[in-house]
């Protein structure tokens, strides 16, 4: 399918506005990073605790953020965002920054304490069944069960508690709304149900998991993210240098590096966090931009076989025009997809989709207006160097011939 037929646009003739725009964006992005003292990293890359919590209702993000931020015990920056996607209904992710190893466990405990105090029933003196472990539940029920006439051995007690918690976690995603939902597991025993309601309560939230990222882990993740990007660029440079010429590989890698720098710079300008999902998006963009560049370079190579007397700039323009339909269809459809992710994907996918939106725009024009001009400039430079000595030699030869000719001697 061809959207454009027999086009003859002078793309390379319009390269300078795009090159100037790239320089401005790059300088602005790097300047922003320097002025802000570096990039804004997510909890993935800096020290902190990350807690995933499921609520029985739509989580009040503003209240959670307020309570976490104003807690005197929690130190560092706090982030709160909704989780979206299949199975993530009413789930929220709470992150707190901590620059000391010992503060991580403190922050985790304090986050749980804030949730219990502000969203649970701490004054009741009962155990929160939705967030208790097997040992805590067993210890809480052991004496009261006997007092309510339920005689159980220690093994029977442990088996009962394990069955109750399995029912909670597997069938209700860790979040019980009513103790009557446990009646089948209790075998209809009124004493067990009475004891549960006397000794426990059901908080309207369940802490699914807590992740801890220490200083060493955060630094190691940052280092590996940079190395992954550089290794990807180096591998592509070697591949294109082998398939085409080394200057083609250099042009493609510079274009990819250009895309990455501008995208990261835009993250700094818009004060967005760099997380593991953003690194995945950047690596995706490296491959996407490289693929687009290779398609154009491959068409240039094919055209050069049959147009050896035509100027390289004309051959490149023709190659870009020939691949224009393919570029518009692939980039356009991908762009529509990532725009949908950016608009409707929610906070969790916001940074990931933002990186893809910026990268696709920058990566599409860099294949034409950055990678191709680099190759063109290099060939122009080498042609001038090769023609320079040859022209001087030819001029000197002509002068010597004139000096030695009979006519010249006769005039003298």
C-alpha positions in Angstrom: 0.0 0.0 0.0 1.4 3.4 -1.0 0.1 6.6 0.5 2.4 8.7 -1.6 3.4 7.9 -5.3 6.2 9.4 -7.3 7.0 12.1 -4.7 10.0 14.3 -5.2 10.4 16.3 -2.0 13.8 17.9 -1.3 14.1 16.5 2.3 17.8 17.0 2.6 17.5 20.6 1.3 15.4 21.3 4.5 17.9 19.7 6.9 19.2 22.8 8.6 16.0 23.8 10.4 15.7 20.3 11.9 19.4 20.2 12.8 19.1 23.6 14.5 16.0 22.4 16.4 17.9 19.3 17.5 20.8 21.4 18.8 18.4 23.6 20.7 16.5 20.7 22.3 19.7 18.9 23.2 21.3 22.0 24.8 18.0 22.9 26.6 17.7 19.3 28.0 21.3 19.0 29.1 21.2 22.5 30.6 18.0 21.5 32.5 19.8 18.3 33.8 22.8 20.3 35.0 20.8 23.1 36.6 18.6 20.6 38.5 21.7 18.6 39.7 20.9 15.5 37.7 17.9 13.5 36.5 14.8 12.8 38.7 15.0 9.1 39.4 12.1 6.9 40.5 12.2 4.6 43.5 13.6 1.9 41.1 16.9 3.8 40.8 17.1 5.6 44.2 16.9 4.3 47.7 13.4 3.9 49.1 10.5 1.7 50.0 7.7 0.9 47.5 4.4 -0.4 48.9 1.5 -1.7 46.9 -1.9 -1.5 48.6 -5.4 -2.7 47.6 -8.4 -0.8 48.9 -12.0 -1.9 49.2 -13.0 1.3 47.5 -11.6 3.9 45.2 -8.4 4.9 47.0 -8.3 8.5 48.2 -5.0 9.5 46.7 -5.0 13.0 48.0 -5.6 11.9 51.6 -3.0 9.1 51.4 -0.5 11.5 50.0 -1.3 14.1 52.7 -1.1 11.6 55.6 2.2 10.1 54.3 3.8 13.5 53.6 2.8 14.9 57.0 3.9 11.9 59.0 6.7 13.0 61.3 8.4 9.6 61.0 8.5 9.2 57.2 11.6 10.9 55.8 12.2 11.9 52.2 9.9 12.4 49.2 6.6 10.6 49.0 4.9 9.5 45.7 1.3 8.1 45.5 -0.2 6.9 42.3 -3.0 4.6 41.1 -2.2 1.3 39.5 -4.1 0.4 36.3 -4.6 -2.7 34.2 -6.1 -6.1 34.6 -6.5 -7.2 38.2 -5.3 -3.8 39.6 -8.6 -2.4 40.5 -8.5 0.0 43.5 -4.8 -0.6 43.9 -2.3 2.2 44.8 1.4 2.3 44.8 3.1 4.3 47.6 6.8 5.2 47.4 9.0 6.9 50.0 12.6 7.9 49.5 15.3 7.0 52.0 19.0 7.7 51.6 20.1 5.6 54.6 20.0 1.9 54.7 18.5 1.9 58.2 15.7 4.3 57.3 14.3 1.9 54.7 12.8 -0.5 57.3 11.7 2.4 59.4 9.8 4.0 56.4 8.2 0.7 55.6 6.9 0.2 59.2 5.8 3.8 59.4 3.9 3.6 56.1 2.0 0.6 57.4 1.4 2.5 60.7 -0.1 5.5 58.9 -2.4 3.3 56.9 -3.6 1.5 60.0 -4.1 4.7 62.0 -5.8 6.7 59.3 -7.7 4.1 57.4 -8.1 1.2 59.9 -9.5 0.8 63.5 -6.4 1.1 65.8 -8.4 2.1 68.8 -10.5 -1.1 68.8 -7.6 -3.2 70.1 -8.4 -5.9 67.6 -6.1 -7.6 65.1 -6.4 -6.5 61.5 -7.2 -9.8 59.8 -6.7 -8.4 56.3 -3.0 -7.6 56.9 -2.0 -10.2 59.5 0.2 -13.2 59.0 -0.4 -16.8 60.2 1.6 -16.5 63.4 -0.1 -13.3 64.5 -3.6 -14.7 63.8 -2.8 -18.0 65.6 -1.5 -16.2 68.7 -4.5 -14.0 68.8 -7.1 -16.8 68.4 -5.5 -19.5 70.6 -6.8 -18.5 74.0 -10.2 -17.0 72.9 -11.1 -20.1 71.0 -10.7 -22.2 74.1 -12.7 -19.7 76.0 -15.5 -20.0 73.5 -15.6 -23.8 73.8 -13.6 -24.6 70.7 -11.0 -27.2 71.7 -8.2 -27.5 69.1 -4.7 -29.0 69.2 -1.9 -26.8 68.2 -1.7 -28.5 64.8 -5.5 -28.2 64.3 -5.2 -24.5 65.2 -2.4 -23.9 62.6 -4.3 -25.8 59.9 -7.4 -23.7 60.6 -5.5 -20.4 60.5 -3.8 -21.5 57.3 -7.1 -22.3 55.7 -8.6 -19.0 56.7 -5.7 -17.0 55.3 -5.7 -19.1 52.1 -9.4 -18.2 51.6 -8.6 -14.6 52.2 -5.7 -14.4 49.8 -6.8 -16.7 47.0 -10.5 -16.0 46.7 -10.7 -12.4 47.9 -7.3 -11.1 46.8 -6.3 -10.5 50.5 -9.2 -8.2 51.1 -12.1 -9.6 53.1 -15.3 -7.4 53.4 -17.3 -9.7 55.8 -16.3 -12.4 58.2 -19.3 -14.5 57.0 -17.3 -15.1 53.8 -15.1 -17.4 56.0 -18.0 -19.5 57.3 -17.4 -22.4 54.8 -13.8 -22.7 55.9 -14.8 -22.6 59.6 -17.2 -25.5 58.9 -20.1 -23.5 60.2 -18.7 -23.6 63.7 -20.3 -20.7 65.6 -17.5 -20.6 68.2 -14.9 -20.0 65.5 -16.9 -17.3 63.8 -17.7 -15.6 67.2 -14.0 -15.6 68.1 -13.0 -14.1 64.8 -15.4 -11.3 65.2 -14.4 -10.7 68.8 -10.6 -10.6 68.2 -10.2 -9.3 64.7 -11.5 -6.6 62.4 -11.3 -6.1 58.6 -9.4 -3.1 57.5 -10.6 -1.5 54.2 -7.1 -2.2 52.7 -4.6 -4.9 52.1 -0.9 -4.5 51.7 0.0 -6.7 48.8 3.7 -6.3 48.8 6.6 -4.0 50.0 9.7 -3.6 47.9 13.0 -2.2 49.4 15.7 -0.6 47.2 18.9 0.1 49.0 21.6 2.6 48.0 23.9 0.0 46.4 21.0 -1.6 44.5 19.8 1.8 43.2 23.3 2.7 42.0 23.8 -0.7 40.4 20.5 -0.4 38.6 21.5 3.0 37.2 24.8 1.7 36.0 23.3 -1.3 34.3 20.7 0.8 32.6 23.4 3.0 31.1 25.4 0.0 30.1 22.4 -1.7 28.5 21.8 1.4 26.3 25.5 1.7 25.3 25.8 -2.0 24.5 22.7 -1.8 22.3 24.2 1.2 20.4 27.6 -0.5 20.1 26.0 -3.7 18.7 24.0 -1.8 16.1 27.1 0.3 15.1 29.0 -3.0 14.5 26.1 -4.4 12.5 25.6 -1.4 10.2 29.3 -0.9 9.7 29.5 -4.5 8.5 26.4 -4.3 6.3 27.1 -0.9 4.8 30.1 1.4 5.5 31.4 2.5 8.9 30.2 6.0 8.3 26.6 4.7 7.8 26.9 2.9 11.2 28.3 6.0 12.9 25.5 8.2 11.4 22.8 5.7 12.6 24.3 5.5 16.1 24.7 9.3 16.4 21.0 9.6 15.4 20.0 7.1 18.1 22.2 8.8 20.6 20.5 12.1 19.6 17.1 10.6 20.1 18.0 9.3 23.6 19.6 12.6 24.7 16.6 14.7 23.5 14.1 12.3 25.1 15.9 12.3 28.5 16.3 16.1 28.2 12.5 16.4 27.8 12.1 14.3 30.9 14.2 16.8 32.8 12.4 19.8 31.3 9.0 18.4 32.3 10.2 17.2 35.7 9.3 13.5 35.0 10.9 10.6 36.8 13.2 8.1 35.1 12.2 4.5 36.1 12.8 1.0 34.8 9.8 1.3 32.5 11.3 4.4 31.0 14.6 2.6 30.3 12.6 -0.1 28.6 11.0 2.6 26.5 14.4 4.1 25.6 15.8 0.8 24.5 12.6 0.2 22.4 13.2 3.6 20.8 16.8 2.8 20.0 15.7 -0.3 18.1 12.8 1.6 16.5 14.9 4.5 15.3 17.7 2.2 14.1 15.2 0.1 12.1 13.8 3.2 10.4 17.4 4.4 9.5 18.4 1.0 8.2 15.4 1.0 5.8 16.5 4.3 4.3 20.2 3.4 4.2 19.3 0.1 2.4 17.3 2.0 -0.3 20.2 4.4 -0.7 22.6 1.5 -1.3 20.3 0.0 -3.9 19.9 3.3 -5.7 23.7 3.9 -5.7 24.1 0.7 -7.8 22.2 2.1 -10.6 22.9 5.9 -10.2 26.6 6.1 -9.9 26.8 9.4 -11.8 24.0 11.0 -9.8 25.0 13.2 -6.8 24.7 11.5 -3.4 22.3 14.1 -2.1 19.9 13.3 -5.0 20.2 9.6 -4.4 19.4 10.1 -0.7 16.4 12.3 -1.5 15.0 9.7 -3.8 15.5 7.0 -1.2 13.7 9.0 1.4 10.8 9.7 -1.0 10.6 6.0 -1.9 10.3 5.0 1.7 8.0 7.8 2.7 4.8 5.7 2.6 6.3 3.1 4.8 7.6 5.7 7.3 4.3 7.4 7.6 2.3 4.2 8.0 4.6 2.6 10.6 5.4 5.8 12.6 1.9 7.1 12.3 0.2 3.9 13.5 2.7 3.5 16.3 2.3 7.1 17.3 -1.5 6.7 17.5 -1.0 3.8 19.8 1.4 5.5 22.2 -0.8 8.6 22.2 -3.7 6.4 23.4 -1.4 5.0 26.2 -0.4 8.6 27.1 -3.9 9.9 27.4 -5.7 6.9 28.8 -3.0 4.8 30.4 -3.0 6.5 33.8 -0.1 7.6 36.0 1.7 4.3 36.0 2.1 4.3 32.2 2.5 8.1 31.9 6.3 8.2 31.9 6.6 5.1 29.7 4.2 6.5 27.1 5.7 10.0 27.3 9.1 8.5 26.4 7.6 6.7 23.4 5.7 9.8 22.2 8.8 12.0 22.3 11.0 9.2 20.9 8.8 8.4 17.9 8.6 12.0 16.9 12.3 12.6 17.3 13.4 9.2 16.0 11.4 9.5 12.8 12.9 12.8 11.7 16.4 11.9 12.9 16.6 9.1 10.4 16.1 11.6 7.6 17.5 14.9 8.9 20.3 13.6 11.2 21.6 10.2 10.1 21.5 10.9 6.3 23.2 14.4 6.5 26.0 12.9 8.6 26.8 10.5 5.8 26.4 13.3 3.2 28.7 15.6 5.1 31.4 12.9 5.4 31.3 12.0 1.7 31.5 15.7 0.8 34.4 16.2 3.1 36.3 13.2 1.8 35.6 14.2 -1.8 37.1 17.7 -1.2 40.2 16.1 0.3 40.7 13.7 -2.5 40.1 16.3 -5.2 42.3 18.9 -3.6 45.7 17.2 -4.2 44.6 15.9 -7.6 43.6 19.5 -8.7 46.9 20.9 -7.4 48.9 18.2 -9.2 47.0 18.8 -12.4 47.6 22.6 -12.2 51.3 22.1 -11.6 51.5 19.7 -14.6 49.8 22.1 -16.9 52.1 25.0 -15.8 55.2 22.8 -16.5 53.9 21.9 -19.9 53.3 25.5 -20.8 56.8 26.5 -19.6 58.5 23.9 -21.7 56.5 24.5 -24.9 58.3 25.9 -28.0 55.9 28.8 -28.2 56.7 29.9 -24.7 60.5 29.8 -25.4 60.0 31.8 -28.6 58.2 34.6 -26.7 61.0 34.8 -24.2 
